[in-house]
Amino acid sequence: MDTCLHKYFVYNEELRSSCDFNAESTNRTGLVYEVVRVLKGVPLFLEDHIQRLKNSAEAASITLPVSEKFLVQSFKALILNNQVSEGNIKCVVGNRSANRLYYAAWFLSHVYPAAELYKSGVVVGLLNEERNNPEAKVWRADFQQRIQQQKLDQQVFELLLTPNERLTEGTKSNVFLIKKQGVFTAPSSQVLGGITRTKVLEIAKNIGIEIIEQNLAIADLMDAEAVFLTGTSPKILPVASVAGFSKKFVVDHPVLQQFIANYDAMIETYVKSHL
């Protein structure tokens, strides 16, 4: 269950005390959600997150219950009233109902990778699961419980989904492979359209690196020179190895480091322009 940090959260269209937060209602299966990172008081790439929330709601047959303007205002209200400049905000939406939660937003607990992990890389595991309806970011309580237990059992940072020996994405991230033939990732139709993933595709175009979207398998993973994850909290994070396999990936691969440097610069530019 999520926890609500700090003094206030948004419930429907009201700012409420965190004492009134009900984790069971905000973690109801079927709600569409987004998690946005806040840096220096700025919600990073908020426009992209709102667009993905709209896309997810449409894919899940949910009528967006609040306006885009209200979404922006709710994030600003949380940052200002809680006097918090860094963290993660989660928002959930469902179909509007007079007697039930249809929108909520709050600061939730987050884990950002330690600086050392960007140098040493992380260990990931494999999970024979597939995201239902990858176009919609829908909360599935049973799935979340399973992946948390699997992470503990395998003692890994992240799990890569490998349904029927295919490689698609991470449970909370997208994955890219750097091979001699180029940079590869699963087709957009097979994965959740991660905001950081989209930024990596933009960076690749800007710096003249082709990213090939194609069906991937576990064998492709083991054939890669370097592997990295992308996500709201980890940003661009190198993978060192896969639990249970002897294969080691090149963490300081020059192409990977080029993506990291450009993404950090993109974040800095965005924050400066929204202060």
C-alpha atoms as a printed R data frame, in Angstrom:
    type eleno elety resid chain resno       x       y       z
1   ATOM     1    CA   MET     A     1   0.000   0.000   0.000
2   ATOM     2    CA   ASP     A     2   1.158   3.529  -0.757
3   ATOM     3    CA   THR     A     3   1.853   5.976   2.031
4   ATOM     4    CA   CYS     A     4   0.985   9.669   1.866
5   ATOM     5    CA   LEU     A     5   3.932  11.865   2.797
6   ATOM     6    CA   HIS     A     6   3.764  15.379   4.236
7   ATOM     7    CA   LYS     A     7   0.711  17.322   5.434
8   ATOM     8    CA   TYR     A     8  -1.661  17.468   2.503
9   ATOM     9    CA   PHE     A     9  -3.023  15.489  -0.425
10  ATOM    10    CA   VAL     A    10  -5.679  16.149  -3.049
11  ATOM    11    CA   TYR     A    11  -8.912  14.162  -2.882
12  ATOM    12    CA   ASN     A    12 -11.243  14.708  -5.821
13  ATOM    13    CA   GLU     A    13 -11.100  18.505  -5.992
14  ATOM    14    CA   GLU     A    14 -10.213  19.271  -2.371
15  ATOM    15    CA   LEU     A    15  -6.938  19.747  -0.521
16  ATOM    16    CA   ARG     A    16  -7.149  17.505   2.535
17  ATOM    17    CA   SER     A    17  -5.053  16.614   5.558
18  ATOM    18    CA   SER     A    18  -2.914  13.519   5.088
19  ATOM    19    CA   CYS     A    19  -4.590  12.181   8.239
20  ATOM    20    CA   ASP     A    20  -7.613  11.486   6.012
21  ATOM    21    CA   PHE     A    21  -5.624   9.511   3.426
22  ATOM    22    CA   ASN     A    22  -7.108   6.082   2.676
23  ATOM    23    CA   ALA     A    23  -4.607   3.840   0.884
24  ATOM    24    CA   GLU     A    24  -7.239   1.232   0.040
25  ATOM    25    CA   SER     A    25  -9.300   3.677  -2.014
26  ATOM    26    CA   THR     A    26  -6.299   5.168  -3.854
27  ATOM    27    CA   ASN     A    27  -4.890   1.721  -4.681
28  ATOM    28    CA   ARG     A    28  -8.144   0.347  -6.049
29  ATOM    29    CA   THR     A    29  -7.570  -1.997  -8.980
30  ATOM    30    CA   GLY     A    30  -8.583  -0.397 -12.273
31  ATOM    31    CA   LEU     A    31  -7.553   3.175 -11.502
32  ATOM    32    CA   VAL     A    32  -5.283   4.842 -14.045
33  ATOM    33    CA   TYR     A    33  -2.223   6.486 -12.538
34  ATOM    34    CA   GLU     A    34   0.926   8.519 -13.123
35  ATOM    35    CA   VAL     A    35   4.035   9.133 -11.029
36  ATOM    36    CA   VAL     A    36   5.825  12.434 -11.615
37  ATOM    37    CA   ARG     A    37   9.230  13.365 -10.258
38  ATOM    38    CA   VAL     A    38   9.586  16.811  -8.669
39  ATOM    39    CA   LEU     A    39  12.969  18.522  -8.802
40  ATOM    40    CA   LYS     A    40  13.612  22.006  -7.370
41  ATOM    41    CA   GLY     A    41   9.862  22.441  -7.066
42  ATOM    42    CA   VAL     A    42   9.280  21.634 -10.739
43  ATOM    43    CA   PRO     A    43   7.232  18.574 -11.845
44  ATOM    44    CA   LEU     A    44   9.472  17.134 -14.569
45  ATOM    45    CA   PHE     A    45   7.959  16.803 -18.033
46  ATOM    46    CA   LEU     A    46   4.476  17.352 -16.596
47  ATOM    47    CA   GLU     A    47   2.930  17.980 -20.000
48  ATOM    48    CA   ASP     A    48   4.085  14.536 -21.162
49  ATOM    49    CA   HIS     A    49   2.748  12.862 -18.020
50  ATOM    50    CA   ILE     A    50  -0.651  14.524 -18.422
51  ATOM    51    CA   GLN     A    51  -0.844  13.405 -22.040
52  ATOM    52    CA   ARG     A    52   0.008   9.830 -21.042
53  ATOM    53    CA   LEU     A    53  -2.615   9.985 -18.280
54  ATOM    54    CA   LYS     A    54  -5.177  11.042 -20.887
55  ATOM    55    CA   ASN     A    55  -4.074   8.225 -23.196
56  ATOM    56    CA   SER     A    56  -4.254   5.671 -20.379
57  ATOM    57    CA   ALA     A    57  -7.714   6.858 -19.361
58  ATOM    58    CA   GLU     A    58  -8.964   6.562 -22.936
59  ATOM    59    CA   ALA     A    59  -7.462   3.076 -23.313
60  ATOM    60    CA   ALA     A    60  -9.102   2.019 -20.027
61  ATOM    61    CA   SER     A    61 -12.478   3.512 -21.025
62  ATOM    62    CA   ILE     A    62 -12.270   6.169 -18.299
63  ATOM    63    CA   THR     A    63 -13.523   9.684 -18.928
64  ATOM    64    CA   LEU     A    64 -10.906  12.045 -17.513
65  ATOM    65    CA   PRO     A    65 -12.756  13.415 -14.453
66  ATOM    66    CA   VAL     A    66 -10.857  16.713 -14.155
67  ATOM    67    CA   SER     A    67  -9.450  19.255 -16.599
68  ATOM    68    CA   GLU     A    68  -5.827  19.497 -17.664
69  ATOM    69    CA   LYS     A    69  -5.697  22.910 -15.973
70  ATOM    70    CA   PHE     A    70  -6.861  21.362 -12.706
71  ATOM    71    CA   LEU     A    71  -4.221  18.614 -12.972
72  ATOM    72    CA   VAL     A    72  -1.482  21.251 -13.235
73  ATOM    73    CA   GLN     A    73  -2.983  23.258 -10.369
74  ATOM    74    CA   SER     A    74  -3.211  20.199  -8.124
75  ATOM    75    CA   PHE     A    75   0.484  19.471  -8.539
76  ATOM    76    CA   LYS     A    76   1.376  23.084  -7.807
77  ATOM    77    CA   ALA     A    77  -0.885  23.071  -4.731
78  ATOM    78    CA   LEU     A    78   0.815  19.961  -3.352
79  ATOM    79    CA   ILE     A    79   4.287  21.425  -3.851
80  ATOM    80    CA   LEU     A    80   3.411  24.828  -2.372
81  ATOM    81    CA   ASN     A    81   1.260  23.734   0.563
82  ATOM    82    CA   ASN     A    82   3.591  20.910   1.575
83  ATOM    83    CA   GLN     A    83   6.642  23.135   0.987
84  ATOM    84    CA   VAL     A    84   8.416  20.262  -0.742
85  ATOM    85    CA   SER     A    85  10.854  20.808  -3.588
86  ATOM    86    CA   GLU     A    86  11.912  17.213  -4.359
87  ATOM    87    CA   GLY     A    87  10.101  13.884  -4.415
88  ATOM    88    CA   ASN     A    88   7.533  11.908  -6.372
89  ATOM    89    CA   ILE     A    89   3.860  12.750  -6.777
90  ATOM    90    CA   LYS     A    90   1.382  10.040  -7.692
91  ATOM    91    CA   CYS     A    91  -2.023  10.806  -9.115
92  ATOM    92    CA   VAL     A    92  -4.861   8.389  -9.845
93  ATOM    93    CA   VAL     A    93  -8.077   8.826 -11.809
94  ATOM    94    CA   GLY     A    94 -11.291   6.871 -12.210
95  ATOM    95    CA   ASN     A    95 -14.706   7.640 -13.600
96  ATOM    96    CA   ARG     A    96 -16.365  10.569 -11.826
97  ATOM    97    CA   SER     A    97 -18.696   9.595  -8.990
98  ATOM    98    CA   ALA     A    98 -20.398  11.789  -6.420
99  ATOM    99    CA   ASN     A    99 -19.770   9.392  -3.543
100 ATOM   100    CA   ARG     A   100 -16.449   7.847  -4.536
101 ATOM   101    CA   LEU     A   101 -12.866   8.829  -5.231
102 ATOM   102    CA   TYR     A   102 -12.316   9.806  -8.855
103 ATOM   103    CA   TYR     A   103  -9.092  11.814  -8.502
104 ATOM   104    CA   ALA     A   104  -6.312  11.889  -5.949
105 ATOM   105    CA   ALA     A   105  -2.748  13.163  -5.885
106 ATOM   106    CA   TRP     A   106  -0.147  12.916  -3.158
107 ATOM   107    CA   PHE     A   107   3.557  12.746  -2.385
108 ATOM   108    CA   LEU     A   108   4.486   9.092  -1.975
109 ATOM   109    CA   SER     A   109   7.594   7.313  -0.760
110 ATOM   110    CA   HIS     A   110  10.280   7.030  -3.402
111 ATOM   111    CA   VAL     A   111  13.636   5.355  -3.868
112 ATOM   112    CA   TYR     A   112  16.159   7.029  -6.122
113 ATOM   113    CA   PRO     A   113  19.203   4.924  -7.035
114 ATOM   114    CA   ALA     A   114  22.344   5.855  -5.117
115 ATOM   115    CA   ALA     A   115  24.957   7.732  -7.152
116 ATOM   116    CA   GLU     A   116  27.223   4.693  -6.971
117 ATOM   117    CA   LEU     A   117  24.714   2.572  -8.896
118 ATOM   118    CA   TYR     A   118  25.105   4.798 -11.956
119 ATOM   119    CA   LYS     A   119  28.774   3.787 -11.934
120 ATOM   120    CA   SER     A   120  28.455   0.120 -10.944
121 ATOM   121    CA   GLY     A   121  25.092  -0.723 -12.504
122 ATOM   122    CA   VAL     A   122  22.235  -2.726 -11.007
123 ATOM   123    CA   VAL     A   123  21.276  -6.386 -11.026
124 ATOM   124    CA   VAL     A   124  17.947  -7.267 -12.631
125 ATOM   125    CA   GLY     A   125  15.875 -10.440 -12.683
126 ATOM   126    CA   LEU     A   126  13.499 -12.005 -15.178
127 ATOM   127    CA   LEU     A   127   9.775 -12.524 -14.729
128 ATOM   128    CA   ASN     A   128   7.529 -14.530 -17.036
129 ATOM   129    CA   GLU     A   129   4.695 -11.980 -17.004
130 ATOM   130    CA   GLU     A   130   3.141  -9.629 -19.526
131 ATOM   131    CA   ARG     A   131   1.501  -6.259 -18.952
132 ATOM   132    CA   ASN     A   132  -2.189  -6.310 -19.830
133 ATOM   133    CA   ASN     A   133  -3.096  -3.480 -22.191
134 ATOM   134    CA   PRO     A   134   0.364  -1.829 -22.293
135 ATOM   135    CA   GLU     A   135  -1.143   1.392 -23.655
136 ATOM   136    CA   ALA     A   136  -2.815   2.059 -20.293
137 ATOM   137    CA   LYS     A   137  -1.033   2.584 -16.992
138 ATOM   138    CA   VAL     A   138  -3.636   0.848 -14.839
139 ATOM   139    CA   TRP     A   139  -3.123  -0.127 -11.203
140 ATOM   140    CA   ARG     A   140  -3.276  -3.905 -10.627
141 ATOM   141    CA   ALA     A   141  -2.928  -4.702  -6.935
142 ATOM   142    CA   ASP     A   142  -2.303  -8.422  -7.499
143 ATOM   143    CA   PHE     A   143   0.462  -7.732 -10.028
144 ATOM   144    CA   GLN     A   144   2.161  -5.200  -7.747
145 ATOM   145    CA   GLN     A   145   2.178  -7.675  -4.868
146 ATOM   146    CA   ARG     A   146   3.696 -10.415  -7.017
147 ATOM   147    CA   ILE     A   147   6.496  -8.270  -8.372
148 ATOM   148    CA   GLN     A   148   7.435  -6.952  -4.940
149 ATOM   149    CA   GLN     A   149   7.727 -10.497  -3.639
150 ATOM   150    CA   GLN     A   150   9.731 -11.584  -6.700
151 ATOM   151    CA   LYS     A   151  12.162  -8.680  -6.253
152 ATOM   152    CA   LEU     A   152  12.715  -9.726  -2.661
153 ATOM   153    CA   ASP     A   153  13.110 -13.385  -3.580
154 ATOM   154    CA   GLN     A   154  15.601 -12.688  -6.390
155 ATOM   155    CA   GLN     A   155  17.265  -9.766  -4.546
156 ATOM   156    CA   VAL     A   156  17.231  -7.550  -7.621
157 ATOM   157    CA   PHE     A   157  16.657  -3.864  -8.353
158 ATOM   158    CA   GLU     A   158  14.149  -4.471 -11.153
159 ATOM   159    CA   LEU     A   159  12.424  -7.316 -12.983
160 ATOM   160    CA   LEU     A   160  12.347  -7.538 -16.771
161 ATOM   161    CA   LEU     A   161   9.172  -9.009 -18.218
162 ATOM   162    CA   THR     A   162   9.914 -12.017 -20.437
163 ATOM   163    CA   PRO     A   163   6.610 -13.610 -21.514
164 ATOM   164    CA   ASN     A   164   7.254 -16.748 -23.566
165 ATOM   165    CA   GLU     A   165  10.992 -15.991 -23.778
166 ATOM   166    CA   ARG     A   166  10.327 -12.528 -25.258
167 ATOM   167    CA   LEU     A   167  11.808  -9.390 -23.689
168 ATOM   168    CA   THR     A   168   9.462  -6.425 -23.456
169 ATOM   169    CA   GLU     A   169  10.004  -4.017 -20.535
170 ATOM   170    CA   GLY     A   170  10.627  -3.746 -16.820
171 ATOM   171    CA   THR     A   171   7.873  -3.775 -14.218
172 ATOM   172    CA   LYS     A   172   8.494  -0.064 -13.587
173 ATOM   173    CA   SER     A   173  10.841   0.798 -16.435
174 ATOM   174    CA   ASN     A   174  11.654   0.430 -20.112
175 ATOM   175    CA   VAL     A   175  14.771  -1.391 -21.269
176 ATOM   176    CA   PHE     A   176  17.304  -0.713 -24.037
177 ATOM   177    CA   LEU     A   177  20.042  -2.994 -25.394
178 ATOM   178    CA   ILE     A   178  23.283  -1.735 -26.915
179 ATOM   179    CA   LYS     A   179  24.740  -4.242 -29.367
180 ATOM   180    CA   LYS     A   180  27.360  -4.063 -32.109
181 ATOM   181    CA   GLN     A   181  24.524  -3.701 -34.612
182 ATOM   182    CA   GLY     A   182  22.978  -0.700 -32.803
183 ATOM   183    CA   VAL     A   183  20.620   0.235 -29.963
184 ATOM   184    CA   PHE     A   184  17.473  -1.867 -29.597
185 ATOM   185    CA   THR     A   185  14.212  -1.709 -27.651
186 ATOM   186    CA   ALA     A   186  10.867  -3.460 -27.875
187 ATOM   187    CA   PRO     A   187   8.200  -1.976 -30.182
188 ATOM   188    CA   SER     A   188   6.083   0.809 -28.720
189 ATOM   189    CA   SER     A   189   2.958  -1.337 -29.160
190 ATOM   190    CA   GLN     A   190   4.329  -3.931 -26.717
191 ATOM   191    CA   VAL     A   191   5.313  -1.630 -23.852
192 ATOM   192    CA   LEU     A   192   4.079   1.208 -21.717
193 ATOM   193    CA   GLY     A   193   5.111   4.466 -23.366
194 ATOM   194    CA   GLY     A   194   7.515   5.644 -20.684
195 ATOM   195    CA   ILE     A   195   8.223   9.366 -20.527
196 ATOM   196    CA   THR     A   196  11.955   8.784 -20.070
197 ATOM   197    CA   ARG     A   197  11.848   6.246 -22.909
198 ATOM   198    CA   THR     A   198  10.368   8.933 -25.157
199 ATOM   199    CA   LYS     A   199  13.120  11.364 -24.147
200 ATOM   200    CA   VAL     A   200  15.771   8.773 -24.985
201 ATOM   201    CA   LEU     A   201  14.256   8.374 -28.444
202 ATOM   202    CA   GLU     A   202  14.385  12.173 -28.854
203 ATOM   203    CA   ILE     A   203  18.007  12.295 -27.710
204 ATOM   204    CA   ALA     A   204  18.965   9.507 -30.100
205 ATOM   205    CA   LYS     A   205  17.470  11.421 -33.008
206 ATOM   206    CA   ASN     A   206  19.259  14.619 -31.958
207 ATOM   207    CA   ILE     A   207  22.688  13.016 -31.664
208 ATOM   208    CA   GLY     A   208  22.365  10.804 -34.721
209 ATOM   209    CA   ILE     A   209  22.012   7.388 -33.100
210 ATOM   210    CA   GLU     A   210  19.419   5.053 -34.574
211 ATOM   211    CA   ILE     A   211  17.261   3.121 -32.136
212 ATOM   212    CA   ILE     A   212  15.750  -0.005 -33.644
213 ATOM   213    CA   GLU     A   213  12.349  -1.059 -32.324
214 ATOM   214    CA   GLN     A   214  11.853  -4.771 -32.848
215 ATOM   215    CA   ASN     A   215  10.728  -7.936 -31.110
216 ATOM   216    CA   LEU     A   216  13.363  -8.948 -28.570
217 ATOM   217    CA   ALA     A   217  14.131 -12.199 -26.799
218 ATOM   218    CA   ILE     A   218  16.130 -13.253 -23.749
219 ATOM   219    CA   ALA     A   219  18.853 -14.326 -26.200
220 ATOM   220    CA   ASP     A   220  19.125 -10.708 -27.418
221 ATOM   221    CA   LEU     A   221  19.593  -9.581 -23.825
222 ATOM   222    CA   MET     A   222  22.455 -12.003 -23.320
223 ATOM   223    CA   ASP     A   223  24.039 -10.885 -26.598
224 ATOM   224    CA   ALA     A   224  24.090  -7.195 -25.609
225 ATOM   225    CA   GLU     A   225  27.243  -5.238 -24.831
226 ATOM   226    CA   ALA     A   226  25.383  -2.864 -22.506
227 ATOM   227    CA   VAL     A   227  21.860  -2.615 -21.110
228 ATOM   228    CA   PHE     A   228  20.066   0.279 -19.461
229 ATOM   229    CA   LEU     A   229  16.737   0.999 -17.817
230 ATOM   230    CA   THR     A   230  14.705   4.178 -18.158
231 ATOM   231    CA   GLY     A   231  12.090   5.463 -15.747
232 ATOM   232    CA   THR     A   232  10.828   8.389 -13.683
233 ATOM   233    CA   SER     A   233  12.864   7.586 -10.568
234 ATOM   234    CA   PRO     A   234  15.942   5.842 -12.026
235 ATOM   235    CA   LYS     A   235  16.232   8.187 -15.038
236 ATOM   236    CA   ILE     A   236  18.777   6.305 -17.215
237 ATOM   237    CA   LEU     A   237  20.340   3.525 -15.167
238 ATOM   238    CA   PRO     A   238  22.982   1.011 -16.330
239 ATOM   239    CA   VAL     A   239  22.429  -2.713 -15.791
240 ATOM   240    CA   ALA     A   240  25.435  -4.701 -14.587
241 ATOM   241    CA   SER     A   241  24.049  -8.240 -14.805
242 ATOM   242    CA   VAL     A   242  21.020 -10.527 -14.727
243 ATOM   243    CA   ALA     A   243  20.463 -12.670 -11.649
244 ATOM   244    CA   GLY     A   244  21.299 -16.308 -12.352
245 ATOM   245    CA   PHE     A   245  23.422 -15.565 -15.447
246 ATOM   246    CA   SER     A   246  27.186 -15.096 -15.697
247 ATOM   247    CA   LYS     A   247  26.921 -12.420 -18.398
248 ATOM   248    CA   LYS     A   248  28.346  -9.014 -17.399
249 ATOM   249    CA   PHE     A   249  27.388  -5.823 -19.216
250 ATOM   250    CA   VAL     A   250  29.614  -2.805 -19.894
251 ATOM   251    CA   VAL     A   251  28.385  -0.142 -17.481
252 ATOM   252    CA   ASP     A   252  30.630   2.647 -18.781
253 ATOM   253    CA   HIS     A   253  29.820   1.980 -22.446
254 ATOM   254    CA   PRO     A   254  30.372   5.269 -24.359
255 ATOM   255    CA   VAL     A   255  26.952   5.184 -26.056
256 ATOM   256    CA   LEU     A   256  25.215   4.620 -22.724
257 ATOM   257    CA   GLN     A   257  27.186   7.422 -21.082
258 ATOM   258    CA   GLN     A   258  26.268   9.717 -23.966
259 ATOM   259    CA   PHE     A   259  22.567   9.080 -23.308
260 ATOM   260    CA   ILE     A   260  22.996   9.730 -19.572
261 ATOM   261    CA   ALA     A   261  24.813  13.031 -20.141
262 ATOM   262    CA   ASN     A   262  22.239  14.270 -22.649
263 ATOM   263    CA   TYR     A   263  19.290  13.286 -20.469
264 ATOM   264    CA   ASP     A   264  20.735  15.049 -17.424
265 ATOM   265    CA   ALA     A   265  21.229  18.152 -19.577
266 ATOM   266    CA   MET     A   266  17.627  17.876 -20.806
267 ATOM   267    CA   ILE     A   267  16.374  17.788 -17.209
268 ATOM   268    CA   GLU     A   268  18.484  20.802 -16.273
269 ATOM   269    CA   THR     A   269  17.134  22.796 -19.214
270 ATOM   270    CA   TYR     A   270  13.546  21.866 -18.407
271 ATOM   271    CA   VAL     A   271  13.846  22.822 -14.738
272 ATOM   272    CA   LYS     A   272  15.476  26.181 -15.551
273 ATOM   273    CA   SER     A   273  12.704  27.020 -18.009
274 ATOM   274    CA   HIS     A   274   9.955  26.211 -15.471
275 ATOM   275    CA   LEU     A   275  11.314  27.881 -12.335
